[in-house]
Amino acid sequence: MGKPSRDSKPRVLETKDEVMTALGGLHPVSALVGSEWKNVETWKRAKTFPSRYFLVMNFALLKKGLKARPQLWGMVTPSDRQQALAMAIAVQKELLAS
């Protein structure tokens, strides 16, 4: 894949498998993050990628004209925070009303 143009929006990857494939697979990702391939292989069974690799992996994806959902690394997004806050407020209102 060539370099993305300045005006193009990165394509968003939705799954861990898509991210691993886009970054070249097990061994290239291991080299990218500086971890043993055996450790990276265990990520298949985990719910998310280790959060400490969010920046390096996303930077590598951006260079390919791609990006991935922050939730794949367990990151909380502004919309997640808003939903959690709305839920907490609703619970507090229920408690105050009873």
BELMOPE-V229461 format. One record per backbone hydrogen bond with DSSP energy under -0.5 kcal/mol. CO is the residue of the C=O (numbers start at 1). NH is the residue of the N-H. If there is no record, write none. Layout:
co=CO nh=NH
co=CO nh=NH
This chain:
co=5 nh=8
co=11 nh=13
co=11 nh=67
co=13 nh=69
co=15 nh=19
co=16 nh=20
co=17 nh=21
co=18 nh=22
co=19 nh=23
co=20 nh=25
co=21 nh=24
co=25 nh=29
co=26 nh=30
co=27 nh=31
co=28 nh=32
co=29 nh=33
co=30 nh=34
co=30 nh=35
co=36 nh=39
co=36 nh=40
co=37 nh=41
co=38 nh=42
co=39 nh=42
co=40 nh=43
co=41 nh=44
co=42 nh=45
co=42 nh=46
co=50 nh=53
co=51 nh=54
co=53 nh=57
co=54 nh=58
co=55 nh=59
co=56 nh=60
co=57 nh=61
co=58 nh=62
co=59 nh=63
co=60 nh=64
co=61 nh=64
co=61 nh=66
co=62 nh=65
co=65 nh=11
co=67 nh=13
co=69 nh=72
co=70 nh=73
co=70 nh=75
co=71 nh=74
co=72 nh=49
co=75 nh=77
co=77 nh=81
co=78 nh=82
co=79 nh=83
co=80 nh=84
co=81 nh=85
co=82 nh=86
co=83 nh=87
co=84 nh=88
co=85 nh=89
co=86 nh=90
co=87 nh=91
co=88 nh=92
co=89 nh=93
co=90 nh=94
co=91 nh=95
co=92 nh=96
co=93 nh=97
co=94 nh=98
